């Protein structure tokens, strides 16, 4: 049995920007540079998959390597 693809969570660019805490222009730039896929519906409306937006986030390594900091 083939693995199931995760369900797409398509939202508007404005909703995606609010979700990520960035501006709509940043979402448009990510679509333009190819790091985020835009899905067109009709001549003007563009949707973004929140799963793909989540995948763009990368954790920043810390000096304590996951342990609590010493006081």
C-alpha positions in Angstrom: 0.0 0.0 0.0 1.5 3.4 -1.0 2.2 6.0 1.7 -0.5 8.7 1.9 0.5 12.3 1.1 -0.3 14.7 4.0 -3.4 16.8 3.4 -2.7 20.2 2.0 -3.6 23.1 4.2 -4.2 25.8 1.6 -4.7 29.4 2.7 -4.5 32.8 1.1 -1.2 34.7 1.1 -2.5 37.1 3.7 -3.4 34.3 6.1 0.0 32.6 5.5 1.7 35.9 6.3 -0.2 36.3 9.5 0.5 32.6 10.4 4.2 33.1 9.9 4.4 36.5 11.4 5.7 38.1 8.3 4.4 40.5 5.6 2.5 39.5 2.5 5.5 40.8 0.4 7.7 38.2 2.1 5.3 35.4 1.2 5.3 36.7 -2.4 9.1 36.8 -2.5 9.3 33.2 -1.3 6.9 32.2 -4.1 9.0 34.1 -6.6 12.3 32.6 -5.5 10.8 29.1 -5.6 11.2 28.3 -1.9 7.4 28.3 -1.5 4.9 27.0 -4.0 1.9 29.2 -4.9 -1.3 27.5 -6.1 -3.4 29.7 -8.4 -7.2 29.6 -8.3 -8.7 31.7 -11.0 -6.9 34.7 -12.5 -5.9 36.5 -9.3 -6.2 34.3 -6.1 -3.0 32.6 -5.0 -3.1 30.0 -2.2 -0.1 28.7 -0.1 0.2 25.4 1.7 0.9 25.9 5.5 2.6 22.5 5.6 5.2 23.8 3.1 5.5 27.1 5.1 6.2 25.1 8.3 8.8 23.1 6.4 10.7 26.3 5.6 11.4 26.9 9.3 14.7 25.6 10.6 15.8 25.5 14.2 18.7 27.6 15.3 21.4 25.6 17.2 22.2 26.9 20.7 25.4 26.7 22.7 23.8 24.6 25.5 22.9 21.8 23.0 19.4 21.4 24.4 20.3 21.4 28.1 19.1 24.1 30.4 21.5 27.0 30.9 23.6 27.2 34.1 22.8 29.9 36.5 
